[in-house]
Amino acid sequence: RQARHLANVANSALLLLTFPASLRGGLLSGLALHRLLTSAWVSGFGGMLLMRELSIPPVRRWLNQHFHFLSTTSGSTAFLMCAATMALASGPVGVVAGAATLANAWYGA
């Protein structure tokens, strides 16, 4: 259980860093804009994962009320798979985060 918690915290940190790291890629081309938007969503997924792992009571209640699927094993696995797919699609910056998220989802969320 402790190893899973640490894996989720580390994974959320990688996902959160996807957007700031992709800002280095440039803002001017149309493809860069697509990657920036995708990486912003990936960072949002990382934030949700981190909020779930911190277990602050008001945040936990809010997540259970609005995102109940995160409290189930299959729901959190599907969430990680979605985040991993988007991370892999966000360009070269998201490949590491996407691969780590896939491994985390396979490990058991």
N, C-alpha and C positions, 0 to 999 in steps of 0.2 A: 504493500500500500504506500509506504514512504517513497519507494523508488518511482512508482507511478506518479505521485504528487510532484516529485522533483523533475521528472521528465516533462510533465505538463507545464510546470513553471518555466523551464528552460525553453520549451517549444513556444510558449507564448511570447517569451522575450525575442526569439528569432522572428516570429511573425510580426511583432510590433516594430522591429527594426527594418522590415522590408520597405516601408514607405520612405522613411528618411534616407535610406541607402539608395533608393531609386531616384531620389531628387538629384543626385550627383550625375545621373545619366543625361540630363538636359530636359528643357521644357519646350523647345521650339517645334520639333517635328510632330506630325500627327500620330506616329507610332509611339513616340515617347509619352504623349498624352494618354493613350490607351493603357500603356504600362503603368503610368502614374495612378490612374483611376483604379486599375485592378489591384495595385499594391496598396492603395488606400483601404480598399475593402479587406485585403489580407490583414493589414494592421488592425482593422476593426475586429476581425475574428480573433486576432491575438489578444486584444483587450478583453473580449468576452471570456476567452479561456482563462486569462489571468484573474478576472473578477470571480470566476467560478472557483478557482483554486485558492484565493485568499480567504474565503469563507467568512467575510464580514457579515454579521446577521442581517442588516437591512438590505445589503446588496444581494445576499443569498436568497432572501424572500422575494426580491424584485425579479431575480433571474428565474426562480421557480414559478413565479406567477406568469411571466411573459415568455419564458423560454424553457418550459418544463421538460422538453426533450433532452436538454443537457444533463438532466439528473438520471437518465437511463443509460445503460451501457451502449445499447444500439444507437441511441440518439447522439451521444457524444462521439461515437465512432463515425457516424455519418457526418457530423459537424466537422470533425477533423479531416475526413476525406474531401469534403467540399473545400475547406480551407487549403488543403494540400493541392488540389487541382487548380485553384485560383492562383496559388503561389507559383506553381510551375508555369502557369500561363503569363505571369507578370514579368517575364524576361529573365535575363541571366542572374539578376540579383535574387530572385525568388527561388532559384533552383535548390540552393542549400536548405532554405526554410521548407520548401515543398517536400524534399526528400526526407528531412527530419520529421515532418508532420506525418508523412506516409508511414514511416517506421513507428512513430508514436501511436498512430491509429491501429497498426498491425499488432503492436505490443499489447494493446487492450484499453486504450483511452483511460 
